[in-house]
Amino acid sequence: MKGKAIILIGVVMGLMAGALVLLMVSRQPAASASAPTPVPVPVVRAAQNIPKGHEITLEVVQLVPVAAGEPVPAEAVRDPMAAVGMTAAMDIPQGTVLQAEMYYDREAASALGQQRPAELFQPGRVAVSMPVGDLARVAGGIRDGDHVNVIASFEMIDVDRETQIRKPAEGEGVQIPRLTTQTILQDVEVLRVGPWIAGATATGGAEAGTAPVDLSGVVTVLVTPQDSVVLKWLIDLASEGEASVTLALRADGDSEASDTDAATLEYLMRRFRVPNPPKLDVTTDTIVVRGAVEPR
């Protein structure tokens, strides 16, 4: 009889425990079981450090989902193409969520005169403008943000060291200048091609009535302070007709320095095996055609 009572008590306690479990489950919110899993919101982040003044390309940004609980700026950029082609208005560290205020349209800002040139590049470099014709700037193909090499040509003559007067040629005649060409600066960034405000001109001098100078052929580049002195010397020499300057366009992403040899007549003859023709007692003369020329 005593054993039956113990079994009965165990059964009752088991039933009570089961009822308690059912009661607790029934009190759980029904909505929690069916609540949808939040979908991560993708935003555009900087895939690497983007310096102030640099163009934003697809290679330097990435579309990344935001982790659960991570705050997202209200102005966060959702489409990478909204930032591609723009210019960084500040230093953007790697991993930063891009916002519209971090970049701007350089061409539009320049056309409206809204952007100060000094805001477009980092300390340690200076901007120098130089007049360059279409032929000397890849037929006008150089654009803002490109990188170029600066090549200069000079014609050398012999002078007296003390007086700096041109030495007379031996025998009759005058000295023939000797042309030499060399790469002066490499991997120079182009900040701006043409004037900062569309259609702008500059006066050619202080005299009254001086005609305005077209600035469409002016190229502004970024160089070190020391190289700016080199460019100034070249510009002054070119303005006197004693040097010519050409810009060679570099491929995108090419920053490798090259060791170039100066080009002279002797160098070309030696490298390309150009013979020095022997002197003869005859030569050619200009053909003068008199009368009508009829095709044969």
C-alpha positions in Angstrom: 0.0 0.0 0.0 2.8 2.3 0.8 4.5 1.6 -2.5 1.4 2.5 -4.4 1.2 5.9 -2.7 4.7 6.7 -3.7 4.0 5.9 -7.3 0.9 7.9 -7.3 2.7 10.9 -5.8 5.4 10.6 -8.6 2.7 10.6 -11.3 1.0 13.7 -9.9 4.3 15.6 -9.7 5.1 14.6 -13.3 1.8 15.9 -14.5 2.3 19.1 -12.6 5.8 19.6 -14.2 4.4 19.0 -17.7 1.5 21.5 -17.1 4.0 24.1 -15.9 6.2 23.7 -19.1 3.1 24.0 -21.3 2.1 27.1 -19.4 5.5 28.8 -19.9 5.6 28.0 -23.6 2.1 29.3 -24.1 3.1 32.6 -22.6 6.0 33.2 -25.1 5.1 36.1 -27.6 3.9 34.5 -30.8 5.4 37.2 -33.0 8.9 36.4 -31.9 8.9 33.1 -33.6 7.9 34.5 -36.9 9.9 37.8 -36.8 11.8 38.3 -40.1 15.6 38.4 -39.9 16.8 41.9 -40.6 18.6 42.3 -44.0 22.0 44.1 -43.8 22.0 47.4 -45.5 24.8 47.8 -48.1 26.8 51.1 -48.0 29.8 52.4 -50.0 33.1 52.3 -48.0 36.6 53.4 -48.9 38.5 50.2 -49.8 41.8 52.1 -49.2 43.0 55.5 -48.0 41.8 58.2 -50.4 43.9 61.3 -50.2 42.3 64.7 -50.4 42.2 66.0 -54.0 42.4 62.5 -55.6 39.8 61.2 -58.0 37.5 58.4 -56.7 37.6 55.3 -58.9 35.9 51.9 -58.6 39.1 50.5 -57.4 39.2 52.6 -54.2 35.6 52.0 -53.1 33.5 48.9 -52.3 29.8 48.1 -51.5 29.7 46.4 -48.1 26.8 45.4 -45.9 26.5 47.1 -42.5 26.9 44.9 -39.5 23.9 44.4 -37.2 23.8 47.3 -34.7 26.3 49.4 -36.5 25.1 53.0 -36.9 24.7 54.2 -40.5 25.0 57.9 -41.3 21.8 59.4 -42.8 23.8 60.7 -45.8 25.6 57.4 -46.5 26.2 56.6 -50.1 24.4 53.5 -51.3 25.5 53.4 -55.0 29.3 53.3 -55.8 28.7 55.1 -59.1 27.5 58.1 -57.3 31.0 58.7 -56.0 33.1 57.4 -59.0 34.6 60.2 -61.0 34.3 62.7 -58.1 37.2 64.3 -56.2 37.9 63.7 -52.5 37.2 66.9 -50.5 39.1 65.5 -47.5 41.4 62.6 -46.5 39.1 59.6 -46.4 40.6 56.7 -44.3 40.1 53.1 -45.4 36.8 51.6 -44.2 35.0 55.0 -43.9 31.4 55.0 -45.0 31.3 57.5 -47.8 28.9 60.5 -47.5 28.1 63.1 -50.2 29.9 65.8 -48.3 33.2 64.0 -48.6 33.6 64.5 -52.3 32.6 67.0 -55.1 32.5 67.4 -58.9 35.8 69.1 -59.7 34.8 70.2 -63.2 31.4 71.6 -62.1 33.0 73.4 -59.1 35.8 74.9 -61.2 33.4 76.1 -63.9 31.4 77.9 -61.3 34.4 79.2 -59.5 33.3 77.6 -56.3 36.5 75.6 -55.5 39.7 77.1 -54.3 42.7 75.4 -56.0 44.5 75.3 -52.7 41.9 72.9 -51.4 42.6 70.3 -54.1 46.0 69.0 -53.0 48.0 67.9 -50.0 50.6 70.0 -48.1 54.2 69.4 -49.4 53.4 70.1 -53.0 52.8 73.4 -54.8 50.9 74.2 -58.0 52.7 75.8 -61.0 51.1 76.9 -64.2 52.9 76.7 -67.5 52.0 77.6 -71.1 52.0 74.5 -73.3 50.7 74.3 -76.9 48.5 71.5 -78.2 51.4 69.7 -79.9 53.4 69.7 -76.7 50.6 68.3 -74.6 49.6 65.3 -76.6 47.5 67.1 -79.2 45.3 68.5 -76.4 44.7 65.0 -74.9 46.0 65.7 -71.4 43.2 65.9 -68.8 42.9 66.9 -65.2 44.4 64.2 -62.9 46.7 62.8 -65.6 50.4 62.2 -64.9 53.1 63.4 -67.3 56.8 63.6 -67.8 58.3 67.0 -68.5 60.8 66.9 -71.4 63.0 69.9 -72.3 65.2 70.7 -75.3 68.1 73.2 -75.3 70.5 74.5 -78.0 74.0 74.8 -76.6 76.7 77.2 -77.8 80.3 77.8 -76.7 80.8 81.1 -74.8 83.7 82.7 -73.0 83.6 81.6 -69.3 84.3 85.1 -68.0 82.4 87.4 -70.3 79.7 84.9 -71.3 80.1 86.2 -74.9 79.6 83.7 -77.7 82.9 82.5 -79.0 83.6 83.0 -82.7 83.6 80.0 -84.9 86.9 78.7 -86.3 87.4 80.1 -89.8 84.5 81.8 -91.4 80.8 81.6 -90.4 79.1 81.4 -87.0 78.7 78.7 -84.4 76.0 76.1 -85.1 74.0 75.4 -81.9 74.0 71.9 -80.6 70.6 70.5 -79.7 70.1 68.3 -76.6 66.9 66.9 -75.2 66.3 65.2 -71.8 63.5 64.2 -69.4 63.6 66.7 -66.6 60.7 65.7 -64.3 58.8 62.4 -64.1 55.3 61.4 -62.8 54.1 64.9 -62.4 50.4 65.2 -61.6 48.2 67.5 -63.7 45.9 69.6 -61.4 44.2 71.5 -64.1 44.2 72.0 -67.9 43.1 75.5 -68.9 41.8 78.3 -66.7 40.1 77.7 -63.4 37.0 79.6 -64.6 35.7 78.7 -68.0 36.4 81.4 -70.6 38.8 83.3 -68.4 41.7 85.3 -69.9 44.7 87.1 -68.5 46.2 90.4 -69.6 49.4 90.2 -71.4 51.1 92.9 -69.4 50.6 96.1 -67.4 50.4 98.4 -70.4 47.0 99.9 -71.1 45.2 98.4 -73.9 47.1 95.1 -73.8 45.2 92.3 -75.5 44.0 89.5 -73.3 46.0 86.2 -73.3 44.2 82.9 -74.0 44.6 80.6 -71.1 43.2 77.5 -72.8 46.8 76.2 -73.3 47.9 76.6 -69.8 48.6 73.5 -67.7 48.8 73.6 -63.9 50.9 70.8 -62.4 51.7 69.7 -58.8 55.4 69.4 -57.9 57.7 69.7 -54.9 58.8 73.2 -53.9 62.3 72.4 -55.3 60.9 71.2 -58.6 58.7 74.3 -58.9 62.0 76.3 -59.1 63.1 74.0 -61.9 59.9 74.6 -63.8 60.1 78.3 -63.3 63.6 78.3 -64.8 62.4 76.3 -67.8 59.4 78.6 -68.3 61.6 81.7 -68.3 64.1 80.1 -70.6 61.3 79.0 -73.0 59.8 82.5 -73.0 63.1 83.8 -74.3 63.1 81.1 -77.0 66.1 79.3 -75.5 64.3 76.1 -74.6 61.2 74.2 -75.5 59.1 72.1 -73.1 56.9 69.0 -74.0 54.6 67.0 -71.7 54.6 63.2 -72.3 51.4 61.5 -71.0 51.9 58.5 -68.7 49.6 55.5 -68.6 47.1 55.3 -65.7 48.7 53.8 -62.7 52.3 54.0 -64.1 54.5 55.6 -61.4 57.8 53.8 -62.2 60.7 56.1 -62.7 62.8 55.6 -65.9 66.5 56.3 -66.4 66.6 58.1 -69.8 69.6 59.1 -71.9 69.7 62.6 -73.3 69.1 62.7 -77.0 71.8 64.5 -79.1 72.9 64.2 -82.7 75.8 62.0 -81.5 73.5 59.7 -79.5 71.1 59.2 -82.5 74.0 58.5 -84.9 75.5 56.0 -82.5 72.3 54.2 -81.4 70.6 54.0 -84.8 73.9 53.6 -86.7 73.4 56.7 -88.8 76.6 57.0 -90.9 78.4 60.3 -91.4 78.3 60.6 -95.1 81.6 61.2 -96.9 82.3 64.6 -98.4 82.0 64.7 -102.2 82.7 67.2 -104.9 79.1 67.2 -106.0 75.7 67.8 -104.2 72.0 68.2 -105.0 70.3 71.4 -105.8 66.8 72.8 -105.5 64.7 71.8 -108.5 62.9 74.8 -110.1 60.0 73.9 -112.3 59.2 76.6 -114.9 55.9 76.7 -116.8 52.9 74.5 -116.5 53.2 71.1 -114.8 51.1 68.5 -116.5 50.6 65.0 -115.1 52.1 62.2 -117.1 
